[in-house]
Amino acid sequence: KAGVTQTPRYLIKTRGQQVTLSCSPISGHRSVSWYQQTPGQGLQFLFEYFSETQRNKGNFPGRFSGRQFSNSRSEMNVSTLELGDSALYLCASSLFQLTRTEFNYGYTFGSGTRLTVV
Amino acid sequence: QKEVEQDPGPLSVPEGAIVSLNCTYSNSAFQYFMWYRQYSRKGPELLMYTYSSGNKEDGRFTAQVDKSSKYISLFIRDSQPSDSATYLCALRGGGSNYKLTFGKGTLLTVNP
């Protein structure tokens, strides 16, 4: 079974530019979340989508945005890039079964997109 | 005070040792507790999850949650060089909040 696919794997952008990252979740998974990972701050939640609707949003500026398509694929966009946006951006998909006794909760992460802003 | 605290290590142990990894948290709303393993240049991989307090065992791994102390642990028995990775605790509240709050991770090296 194919895992979570993130493209591209590596990106180098210049300050002020914008970037779009893509995530294809595991087939059948309808929830997609995005996280930013840096050495200083660790993994921080950006936002989560389910059935094309943003359900939760983290504490990031409005330059960070996302969307989800009807096939559950998701994109995130960062506009007006800053040096501090350099990070590993991780996407995770999940099949939420909400029964507590058989709780298939865990997110499956992709390998991430390494963004470097110069 | 950060919501989740985790000692970043690094932690270096000989092969076969028992490893203990821990996180503390401050928000009593957390209900779901997970441990992820992350190898270099890879995304995190779910190892264990627990709902509420208690213990859970899976092979060489045991996860413990003590909600009264706001303390979670992961034990690795008979550690192997292949266990060398960064271990991250992740916590989630209940209801419609699907955000995971991560510890910063502990870098573990198991020496042959």
Interface residues (C-beta under 8 A of the other chain):
Chain A: V4 S31 S33 Y35 Q41 G42 L43 Q44 F45 E48 F50 R55 N56 G58 L90 A92 F96 R100 F103 Y105 G106 Y107 T108 F109 G110 S111 G112
Chain B: Y32 M34 Y36 R41 K42 G43 P44 E45 L46 Y49 Y51 L88 A90 R92 S96 N97 Y98 K99 L100 T101 F102 G103 K104 G105
